[in-house]
Amino acid sequence: MPFRRRWWVAAALGVAALAATTAPQVSAGGTDDARVIGGVSLVNDATGRPVLGLSPVTDGTVVDRTRLAGRDLDLRADLAPGAHPDGVTFTLTGAAGGSVSQSDPRAPYQLRLPETPDTYTLTVRAQAAGAPVTVRFTVTGNQPTKTPVDVLFVGNSLLGTMNAAGEDTPRLVRHLAEAAGRTIDVTEVIHSGYTLRQTWNDGLLATPLGGGRRYDFIVLQEYSTLLATDPAAATDTLLNTYAPTFGRALKPGGRVVLVKNWALVDPKPFPSRAAATAAIDAHAAALSAALSTPNLLAPIGDAFETVIAAKGTSYLIAPDGKHPNDAAIYLDAAILYGILCRESPAGLADLYLSPPAAAYLRSVAAAAIGY
């Protein structure tokens, strides 16, 4: 069993937590003011959704075609907020030779991912505006070595709630990985009822984010209602407190995962759950776009809404109206597994759920992350 580092702080159970979203980020030439192309996503052509974990495509990304067999995949240029270019030009060059150029006059701006295994350089330029974005990635037809994935989870009781087997979400992610023959080394900083700012102010991250250990992913889960009700506070915490640590705490090619929470059963101060969800969606998108570190959204709130539309809030949300029940913890873990291991969660183990219930939740999770 891999060594597991955990910083657990007990606290009175209160309204628990969450935060926000995604928008692919890669570095561009020039200044942020000149940026029109915000990044590049790998998109499942059948659904139009980014394949999360592989998206955003950054330098060093490896796309294993064997794990994506039978899917048509596109490289999509994602625009910076407020950008409206006259068109986008892609230039793709393989290390083994050969080059292709394509210009699209209108969105969606997409280039088919090559089938041929090689290392590629992709340059994306908005026509007549902005600096180009260049990213280098590899397409392989052989499964890469299944190396351990180092992950830091920071959050509160929305991640820390235990299921019937005594596992919180990070532990369950690790358990699912072990059952699938994968290794996820988990570090947790969980404090019930805390915002990310409170966790930081209490000094709980001095060691985990101090640079002595580096991670493939840092998963951040904000207080449940903060992003929807006080997006300025959530943004300040992420950009001015956490973001300065990412350079020392992430491995090369590492990414931040921003957990997108679900609307609570009681949506106050919003008039409805739909209104609360809309606020989460809007502010999450803005938060992700504002973070220059490569980041993506864990679309947990989106998956919740899919299930709730079919089965009601009680299928996922505990009687307190806030926290995840056993089914929700499994759904959350399946989504995070797919992102962290960069593969579909559809074939994961049922564990403590009935086979039909587990299969249904895995199908929702797989669709939410682009499979």
N, C-alpha and C positions, 0 to 999 in steps of 0.2 A: 504494500500500500504506500503510495507516495506520501512524503512528509507534508503535513498540512499545517500551515501557519494561521492562527486565528486570534484576533484581538476582539474579544466579546465584552461588551459593557452592559450590565443589566440596568434596566431603568423601568420606571412605571410605564405600563402599556398605555399609549395614547393614540391620537390620530397618527398614523404611520406615514408614509412617505412617498415621494417620488419626484422624478424629473423626466427629462424631455428627450430629444429627438435626433433627427439626422439630416444631413445633407453632405454629400461627399466633398472632401477637401483634399486637394493636392497642391503642391507648390507651383507657382507660376513665375515666369520672368517678369520683371517690372515691379511696380508697386501695387498694393491692394487697391488704390484708387483707380488703377488702370485695368483691374480685373473684370473681365466679362464672363470668361469661362471659370466656373467655380470648382470644377473637378470632373472626374470621369467615373461612371458607374457601369458595372456589368449587369445587363438587363436580360431577364427571361422574356424572349419575344412573344411567347404565348400569353403572358399575363401583363407585360409592361412593367413588372416590378423589379427593382434591383435585387440581385442575389446577395443578401447581406452576409458579411464576413469576407466575401470577395469584393464587395463594394464598400467603400470607395476603392477603386483601383489605384494603388500607389506604387512607387518604386519597389521592386522586389516581389510584387504579388505573383503567386503561382496559381494558374488556372488548370486544374486537373480534369481533363475531358472525361476520364473514366467515371468520375463522380457526377457528371452532368450529362451522361449519355442520353441521346434522344431529344435533347433540348436545343433549340435554335437560340443562340446567344448574341447579343449586340453590345457594342461599346457605345455608351450614350454620353454626350457632352451635357453636363449640368450647368445651367447658367447661374451666375452670381445674382443675388437679390436685386431686382429692378432692372436687370440687363435685358435689352431688346435688340439683338444684333440683326443685321441684314441677311445673315446666313453664317454657316460654320463650315470650315474646311478641315478635314482629317488627312493626315499623312502618316502612313504606317509602314515601317521598314523592318525587315527581318534581319537578324544577325547573319543568317546563312545566305542572304541575298534576296533581292526582290523588294519592290515597294509598290504601294497603292495609294492613290490620292482620290478623295471624294469630297464634293462640295454639296451641302444641303441648303436650300434657300429658306426652309421653314422647319419649325420644330415638329416632332421630336428629331433631334440631331443625332443620328445613330449610324454606326459602321458595324458590319457583321464581324464577329470575332473569328479569326482564322482557325481552320481545322488543323493546319499543319503544326506539329510541335516545333517550337523555336523560341528564341528570346526576341522580343519586339520592342521597338521604340515608337511610341505614338505621340504625335504632336497635334494639338487641337487649337485652332485659331478662329476667333470671331472675325468675320469679314469687316474690314474698314474700322475696326475698333478693338482696343484692349491688347493685352500681352498674351502670347501663346502659353499653353500649358503642355508640358512634356512629361510623360510617364513611361517607365520601362518595366515590362512584365514578361512572364514566361507562360507559354502554353505547353502542357505536357500530356502525353498519352499513357504515362506510367504513374501509378500512385506514388506520391512522394513518401519518404520515410515518415512514419507517424511519431514525430518527436513530441515530447511533453509540451503542453501549453501552460504558460505561467499567467495567472489571472489574479488581479486585485479587485475585490468587491467592496464598495463603500456604500453604506445605506443604513436603513433602519428596519423596523419590524415588517415592512412590506417584503423585504428580502429575508428577514430573520424569523418569520413565523414558521413554526415546526409543523410537519405533516404527521400522519398517524405513525409513521416509522421513525419519528424523532429527527427528521432531516429538514433543515431550512433549504431555501432555494440553492445557495452555492453548494451545499453538501449533496443535494440531489443532482445537480449538474455533474458533479464529480462521479457520483454513483452511476448515472446513465453513461458517462464516458467509459468507466471501468467495464461496464457490461458490454460496451461496443468495442472493447479492445483499445481504447484511447486513454491517455493520461492527461488530466488537468490538475495542475498544482494550484491549490486555492489558498489565497490569503484573504481573510475577512476583517473588516472593521465595521461592526454592526452595533448601533446604539439605538434602542427603541425610542421613538418619539422625537428624534433629533433631525434638524435640517443638516445639510452638508456644512453650512457655516458653523453650527454648534459643534459638530464632530471635529472640525478643524480647530476651533478655538479651544477645545478641551485638550489639545495636544495629542489626540489619538492617532494622528497620521505622521507624527514626527519620524518614526521608524519606517513605516511602510512606504512613504513618499520621500524618504531622505536620500535616496540614490544608492543605498547599499544593496538593494535588490531591484531588478528591472523586470518589466512585465511585457507580455505580448498584447494584453488587453487590460485596460482599467475600466471597470464597470461602475458607473456613478448613478445612484438612485436618490433623488431628492424627496423632501417631505411631500406628502400626498397632494396637498392643495396649493403649495407655494407657487409653482410655476404658473398655474391658472390665475391666482389672485394677486401675486406680487412678482411679475416676471422680471422687474428691474433688480430685485434682490437676488433672484436665482441667477440672473445673468452676471451680476457683479461677483457673486461667489465663484462661479465657474471661471470667468475670464481673468479676474484679478487675484484670486486666491489659489485655485487649483491649477489653472493652466501654466503658471510659471514653473511648476514642478514636473510637467510632462516630459520635458527634454531630458531630464536626468532619470526619470522613473520608467519610461517606455524603452523597449528595445528598438533597434532600427526596424522600421516598418510597423511598429506597434500602433495601436489604435485605441481611442476612447469610445466606450459604448455608453450612450446616454439612455437610461431606461425611461420609456414613455409610459406613464402611469395610466390607470383606469379612472374614470369618474366614479365617485363614491355613490352609494345608494341615495343618500341625502345630498343633493348637489349644492346646497347653500354655499355662497351667496347667489348662485346661478338659479334661474327659474326652472331648469330641467337638467337631466343628465346629458341630453343632447347639447345644450348650451355649454355645459362644463367641458364636454368632450371637444367641442369646437374651439374653446379657449386653450385647452391643452395642445391641440393640434397646431394652432397658429403660433403660440409662443414657443413651442418645441422646435418648429421649423426655423424660427428666427434665432433661437439659441444655438442650434447646431450650425447655422450659417455663419454666426458670429465667431465661432471657435475655429482658429486657423489650424490647430492640430487635426490630423486625419481622424474623423469621427463618424459614427453612424448611430442610428436609432434602433434600439431594441423595441419592436412594435408590439409590446405587450398590451397596451391599451387598445390598439386596433384589433388584436386577436380576441380580447375580452368582448368587444362590441359584436364581433361575428358570432361568438357563442351565446351572448346574452340575447341577441336578436332571435335566436332559435330556441333558447331554453330558459331565459329569464335570469335575473341577477343572482338568485339563490344557487344557481348551478356552480358559480365561481366565487361569490363573495360571502364571507362568513356572516352569521347573524348580527354582528356588530355593525354591518354595513360598510366596512372599510377593508378588512384584512382578507387575504386569500385563503380559501379552504383547500382541502387536499387536492381537488381537481385543478384548481388554479395554480397551486404550487407546481404541479406536474406540467401544466401548460407553459408556465414561465420558464421552467427548467429546460423544456424541449426547445423553446425559442432560443434561449441563451446557448444551449449546446450547439445548435445549428450554426449560430454566428461564430462561436469560439472555435469550433472544429471545422468550420467551412464545409459542411456537408448537410444533406437533408436529414432532418430528425424523423422521417417517416418510418424508419425501421428500428427505432429504439425499443428497449425492453418495456413491458407493461408495468413491471414492479408491483406496486401495491394497488393498482387500479384493475378493474375488470378489463379483459381484452377489448370488448367493444368501446368502452369509455376511453381507454388509453389510445386506441387507434383513431378515434374521432378527434381527440385533442391533438394528436401528432399531425393529423391531416391539416388542421387549422394552423398549427405552428409552421408547418412546411410551406403552406400557401402564404403566410404572413411574411416570411423571409425570402420569398421569391422562387421556391421550388415547385 
